[in-house]
Amino acid sequence: MRILFFSHYFPPEVNAPASRTYEHCREWVAAGHEVHVITCVPSHPVGVPFRGYRPGWYQQERHDGIVVHRVWTLLAPNKGVVKRTLNYLSFMPSAVWRSLRLGRFDVLIGTSPQFFCAVATWIAASLGRTPWVFELRDLWPESIHAVGAARAYMPLKMLERLELLMYAQARSVVCVSEAFVRNLVSRGVPTSKISFVPNGVDTAMWTAGVRAKGRAKLDAGESDIIVSYIGTVGMAHDIGTVLDAARLLGRERPRLRFVIIGDGAEREALAARARAEGLDNVTFTGLVPRAEIPDYLAASDVSLVTLKPSDLFKTVLPSKMFESMAAARAIVLAVDGEARQVLERAGAGLAVAPGNAAALADAVRRLAADPELRQTLGAAGSRFVERDFSRRTWAHRYLDVLDRTRLPDYPAAVPQPSPEL
């Protein structure tokens, strides 16, 4: 097959959509397919091009056999509203124009969020008369409400109507959680066109981390207990509650350190708050190269996975949870719903109510005091993801979805219920 993937994010960016897109596309190339990706100049989350890149109309490169087409967008940091919206909107004409110059494809894929990336895919597919797949990683624009940004986005009803129209126009819809599947079915999307392809993990990458290297980078002593959050530091991720937990534990456990690894819209304000409150047990590293993240995770004794309290977030499966399992790290999860169910099925960590600093501190306290429990939970998580959430396995199931999507009468002729784990 000749496959074209539209993604706003791609390596060397280190966020979850960049990793998911790259790892799937790499597996498809290895399976003998021709894969192209249309994306932006890497600049997330600060809005400044990564080293070796420059703003421009068009750049082409190759990553592990994937042909990468970087198109012009108005660069913007991952904070604020107006510039970010313009950044998202500017991707559409650039991406559609480039897609039309690349010739015929068997199938197009658009991943969302950001939402207008999926819109660009829909337009390109319509102009090229090509079947397309809507990859749904977040229930946007519904998630705008969940992070408290609804006031900034006035035309929500219009966006929701556009969202439903795209579900109708896409030949297939791929969801990263079973809760997303149920949501779409409840809104009238036929089950025959929906497939479940969760956020799996490249287990080989996360088992390759070197603990000594990571602890050296963190200047961690032998007796230090490192509790890490690794990922985007944004409005949804509730790092403020992590700071509250760090304050509760600061005096009683002086060798316990919280490390926030990553960048995002909230990092500067949260780091300033930690300094103002004298939280000497909290370190913000800022953005680090993705190649170094396995070392930081290996250096950790406890891995945090947190989101704000929200009914919407009960539907998500954070990719960082699977990465922590693959690295055999004990997890403290502050996310309800499907993520909690998966963690408990894996036996890979302790789950607490999101937004509850005292409960988060209690779970960290328990794991900090019990190295044997940390080892048991980490080993259980490692076995679980190797069996049920291998990126390679799910990439090939995704490839089956793409192959079916090419059929002229799909999905009507080939009903495909969402697989159960």
KABELPE-V488576 format. One record per backbone hydrogen bond with DSSP energy under -1.0 kcal/mol. NH is the residue of the N-H (numbers start at 1). CO is the residue of the C=O. If there is no record, write none. Layout:
NH&CO, NH&CO
This chain:
3&34, 4&107, 5&36, 6&109, 7&38, 13&10, 19&15, 20&16, 21&17, 22&18, 23&19, 24&20, 25&21, 26&22, 27&23, 28&24, 29&25, 30&26, 31&27, 32&29, 33&28, 34&1, 36&3, 37&67, 38&5, 39&69, 47&43, 50&42, 53&50, 59&70, 61&68, 63&66, 66&63, 67&35, 68&61, 69&37, 70&59, 71&39, 72&57, 78&45, 79&77, 85&81, 86&82, 87&83, 88&84, 89&85, 90&86, 92&89, 94&90, 95&91, 96&92, 97&93, 98&94, 99&95, 100&96, 102&99, 106&2, 107&2, 108&131, 109&4, 110&133, 111&6, 112&135, 117&114, 119&115, 120&116, 121&117, 122&118, 123&119, 124&120, 125&121, 126&122, 127&123, 128&124, 130&125, 133&108, 134&172, 135&110, 136&174, 137&112, 140&138, 143&139, 144&141, 145&142, 147&143, 148&145, 149&144, 152&149, 153&150, 156&154, 159&155, 160&156, 161&157, 162&158, 163&159, 164&160, 165&161, 166&162, 167&163, 168&164, 169&165, 170&166, 171&132, 172&132, 173&193, 174&134, 175&195, 176&136, 181&177, 182&178, 183&179, 184&180, 185&181, 186&182, 188&185, 189&184, 193&190, 194&191, 195&173, 197&175, 200&198, 201&389, 203&201, 206&202, 207&203, 214&210, 215&211, 216&212, 217&213, 218&214, 220&215, 224&221, 225&255, 227&257, 228&302, 229&259, 231&261, 233&263, 243&239, 244&240, 245&241, 246&242, 247&243, 248&244, 249&245, 250&246, 253&249, 256&253, 257&225, 258&281, 259&227, 260&283, 261&229, 262&286, 266&233, 267&264, 270&266, 271&267, 272&268, 273&269, 274&270, 275&271, 276&272, 277&273, 278&275, 279&274, 280&278, 282&279, 283&258, 285&260, 292&289, 293&290, 296&292, 297&293, 298&294, 299&295, 301&226, 302&226, 303&330, 304&228, 305&332, 307&334, 308&236, 314&311, 315&312, 321&318, 323&319, 324&320, 325&321, 326&322, 327&323, 328&325, 329&324, 331&348, 332&303, 333&350, 334&305, 338&314, 341&337, 342&338, 343&339, 344&340, 345&341, 346&342, 347&343, 348&343, 350&331, 352&333, 356&353, 360&356, 361&357, 362&358, 363&359, 364&360, 365&361, 366&362, 367&363, 368&364, 369&365, 370&367, 374&370, 375&371, 376&372, 377&373, 378&374, 379&375, 380&376, 381&377, 382&378, 383&379, 384&380, 385&381, 386&382, 387&383, 388&384, 389&385, 391&201, 394&390, 395&391, 396&392, 397&393, 398&394, 399&395, 400&396, 401&397, 402&398, 403&399, 404&400, 405&401, 406&402, 407&404, 410&407, 413&409
